[in-house]
């Protein structure tokens, strides 16, 4: 379906064709297990990233969001989590 993308020149030197799999499951169970594992790792890493951001900045962002219900702090926290999750 996207075979025409392989005919384009690579954007970076380490780009590989889209037909080369990095990780794939040999069966449905293996694919499901790897999806759950990588999803769990991603969730844990995003929580740790938020906690690290909260620790490095002055004030307690988690307290501002949950106890004081500060909307601006919640938007900042959401932006931090989205920014962490976008990192490739």
Rosetta constraint file for C-alpha pairs under 8 A:
AtomPair CA 2 CA 6 HARMONIC 7.78 0.50
AtomPair CA 3 CA 7 HARMONIC 7.54 0.50
AtomPair CA 3 CA 18 HARMONIC 7.78 0.50
AtomPair CA 3 CA 19 HARMONIC 7.90 0.50
AtomPair CA 4 CA 8 HARMONIC 7.28 0.50
AtomPair CA 5 CA 18 HARMONIC 7.57 0.50
AtomPair CA 6 CA 17 HARMONIC 5.56 0.50
AtomPair CA 6 CA 18 HARMONIC 6.51 0.50
AtomPair CA 10 CA 15 HARMONIC 5.89 0.50
AtomPair CA 10 CA 16 HARMONIC 7.69 0.50
AtomPair CA 11 CA 15 HARMONIC 6.94 0.50
AtomPair CA 16 CA 20 HARMONIC 6.89 0.50
AtomPair CA 24 CA 31 HARMONIC 6.66 0.50
AtomPair CA 25 CA 29 HARMONIC 7.82 0.50
AtomPair CA 25 CA 30 HARMONIC 4.92 0.50
AtomPair CA 25 CA 31 HARMONIC 4.29 0.50
AtomPair CA 25 CA 34 HARMONIC 7.38 0.50
AtomPair CA 26 CA 30 HARMONIC 6.30 0.50
AtomPair CA 26 CA 31 HARMONIC 7.12 0.50
AtomPair CA 27 CA 31 HARMONIC 6.20 0.50
AtomPair CA 28 CA 32 HARMONIC 6.03 0.50
AtomPair CA 29 CA 33 HARMONIC 6.04 0.50
AtomPair CA 30 CA 34 HARMONIC 6.09 0.50
AtomPair CA 31 CA 35 HARMONIC 6.08 0.50
AtomPair CA 32 CA 36 HARMONIC 6.22 0.50
AtomPair CA 33 CA 37 HARMONIC 6.10 0.50
AtomPair CA 34 CA 38 HARMONIC 5.96 0.50
AtomPair CA 35 CA 39 HARMONIC 5.84 0.50
AtomPair CA 36 CA 40 HARMONIC 5.97 0.50
AtomPair CA 37 CA 41 HARMONIC 6.22 0.50
AtomPair CA 38 CA 42 HARMONIC 6.09 0.50
AtomPair CA 39 CA 43 HARMONIC 6.22 0.50
AtomPair CA 40 CA 44 HARMONIC 6.19 0.50
AtomPair CA 41 CA 45 HARMONIC 6.05 0.50
AtomPair CA 42 CA 46 HARMONIC 6.14 0.50
AtomPair CA 42 CA 85 HARMONIC 7.70 0.50
AtomPair CA 43 CA 47 HARMONIC 6.27 0.50
AtomPair CA 44 CA 48 HARMONIC 6.17 0.50
AtomPair CA 45 CA 49 HARMONIC 6.04 0.50
AtomPair CA 46 CA 50 HARMONIC 6.23 0.50
AtomPair CA 46 CA 81 HARMONIC 6.23 0.50
AtomPair CA 46 CA 84 HARMONIC 6.24 0.50
AtomPair CA 46 CA 85 HARMONIC 6.32 0.50
AtomPair CA 47 CA 51 HARMONIC 6.20 0.50
AtomPair CA 47 CA 81 HARMONIC 7.82 0.50
AtomPair CA 48 CA 52 HARMONIC 6.03 0.50
AtomPair CA 49 CA 53 HARMONIC 6.15 0.50
AtomPair CA 49 CA 81 HARMONIC 7.41 0.50
AtomPair CA 49 CA 84 HARMONIC 6.74 0.50
AtomPair CA 50 CA 54 HARMONIC 6.10 0.50
AtomPair CA 50 CA 77 HARMONIC 7.37 0.50
AtomPair CA 50 CA 80 HARMONIC 6.74 0.50
AtomPair CA 50 CA 81 HARMONIC 6.18 0.50
AtomPair CA 51 CA 55 HARMONIC 6.06 0.50
AtomPair CA 52 CA 56 HARMONIC 6.14 0.50
AtomPair CA 53 CA 57 HARMONIC 6.21 0.50
AtomPair CA 53 CA 80 HARMONIC 7.84 0.50
AtomPair CA 54 CA 58 HARMONIC 7.77 0.50
AtomPair CA 54 CA 59 HARMONIC 7.79 0.50
AtomPair CA 54 CA 60 HARMONIC 6.37 0.50
AtomPair CA 54 CA 61 HARMONIC 5.71 0.50
AtomPair CA 54 CA 62 HARMONIC 7.31 0.50
AtomPair CA 55 CA 60 HARMONIC 7.66 0.50
AtomPair CA 60 CA 64 HARMONIC 6.32 0.50
AtomPair CA 61 CA 65 HARMONIC 6.22 0.50
AtomPair CA 61 CA 73 HARMONIC 6.56 0.50
AtomPair CA 61 CA 77 HARMONIC 7.47 0.50
AtomPair CA 62 CA 66 HARMONIC 6.11 0.50
AtomPair CA 63 CA 67 HARMONIC 5.29 0.50
AtomPair CA 63 CA 68 HARMONIC 6.68 0.50
AtomPair CA 64 CA 68 HARMONIC 4.99 0.50
AtomPair CA 64 CA 69 HARMONIC 6.12 0.50
AtomPair CA 64 CA 70 HARMONIC 5.60 0.50
AtomPair CA 64 CA 73 HARMONIC 6.43 0.50
AtomPair CA 64 CA 74 HARMONIC 7.99 0.50
AtomPair CA 65 CA 69 HARMONIC 4.73 0.50
AtomPair CA 65 CA 70 HARMONIC 5.17 0.50
AtomPair CA 65 CA 71 HARMONIC 6.99 0.50
AtomPair CA 65 CA 73 HARMONIC 5.87 0.50
AtomPair CA 65 CA 74 HARMONIC 5.41 0.50
AtomPair CA 66 CA 70 HARMONIC 7.79 0.50
AtomPair CA 69 CA 74 HARMONIC 7.87 0.50
AtomPair CA 70 CA 74 HARMONIC 6.37 0.50
AtomPair CA 71 CA 75 HARMONIC 6.24 0.50
AtomPair CA 72 CA 76 HARMONIC 6.27 0.50
AtomPair CA 73 CA 77 HARMONIC 6.08 0.50
AtomPair CA 74 CA 78 HARMONIC 6.07 0.50
AtomPair CA 75 CA 79 HARMONIC 6.13 0.50
AtomPair CA 76 CA 80 HARMONIC 6.23 0.50
AtomPair CA 77 CA 81 HARMONIC 6.26 0.50
AtomPair CA 78 CA 82 HARMONIC 6.09 0.50
AtomPair CA 79 CA 83 HARMONIC 5.96 0.50
AtomPair CA 80 CA 84 HARMONIC 6.12 0.50
AtomPair CA 81 CA 85 HARMONIC 6.12 0.50
AtomPair CA 82 CA 86 HARMONIC 6.10 0.50
AtomPair CA 83 CA 87 HARMONIC 6.75 0.50
